[in-house]
Amino acid sequence: MSNQRKLDREITRRRMLTASAGIVAGTVAAGHVPALLADEQAGDVPDLDKHPWIDAHSHIWSRDVAKYPLANGNTVDNLSPPSFTDEELLALAHASGVGRVVLIHHHPYHGWDNSYLVDTAARSPRTFRVVGTVDNREPDPGRRMRAMLAQHVTGFRITPRFNEGKWLDGGMDEMWETAADTGQNMSCLIDPSHFAEVGAMCAKHPDTPVVIDHFGRIGVDGEIRDADVDALCALARHKHVAVKASAYYALGKKQAPYLDLLPMFRRVLDAYGPERVMWATDCPYQLSGENTYDDSIALVRDHMDFLSTGDRQAILRNTAERVYLFV
Ligand SMILES: [Zn+2]
């Protein structure tokens, strides 16, 4: 690791601790230890020898809708699968050697409310990081992002889905500027038709960490087009962009062992390097139909003979560990 990167990481860590100290001074009664300070002493201890890998993308939800109310008119009967808690997720993950997970905000069920993911990460601060959400159309999105850093929120989900054509307006420049300062990232749920817009934002905010989810959803209609892969690879010229190699159940033939995705996977690795590519499942959706949790990690673990041991470790752990500020 370069000295500059070590320094950057130390600065980010100090910022997270300073943010916690702010909570102490502001809102936490004497005697209560805020989550990030408690990290140093107690809480969960993931067994990184037994479960070395990181799943960079899963959703979770709870049936406790009194505590975590559902948005968008959903009721507990709409939850599908009916329950997918952190315990249920980790049972699957551990069986495949995965000890840490990035929890991704789920707008359809939770709207703009981050509380279930934030509470889960507070209980298990070494196991989880959170990709949260803030509404860029509301005032002060940067201030809200900084406050969430102490709650283990190290990325923000942004997407054109609610606001096509205007999704990068409002406070979005402030969000990207804030992320460049805090080390949080912009995790983009986008299609190939949005690559050019994201590229323009990367050019405008060259120090902002950016993650493209699920290969930019190339192949979601069953066809992996070279022009789309070219455009995704072209974004690699922005040096803080990384790609999630994920959601295999939804791309191309959508069938394990997903070998039809390997030519695209290889091209992305050639463009970005394994240190900017991270594996993820997109559970519980990865569990749809015949697809299993282990089918997802098996593509990288068992079917990519061209990877060195170091490349595989980067894709299955080190990239997500760095980009989502686990250390
Ligand atoms: Zn997802």
Boltz pocket constraint, residues with backbone or C-beta under 6 A from the ligand:
constraints:
  - pocket:
      binder: B
      contacts: [[A, 57], [A, 59], [A, 104], [A, 282], [A, 283]]
      max_distance: 6.0
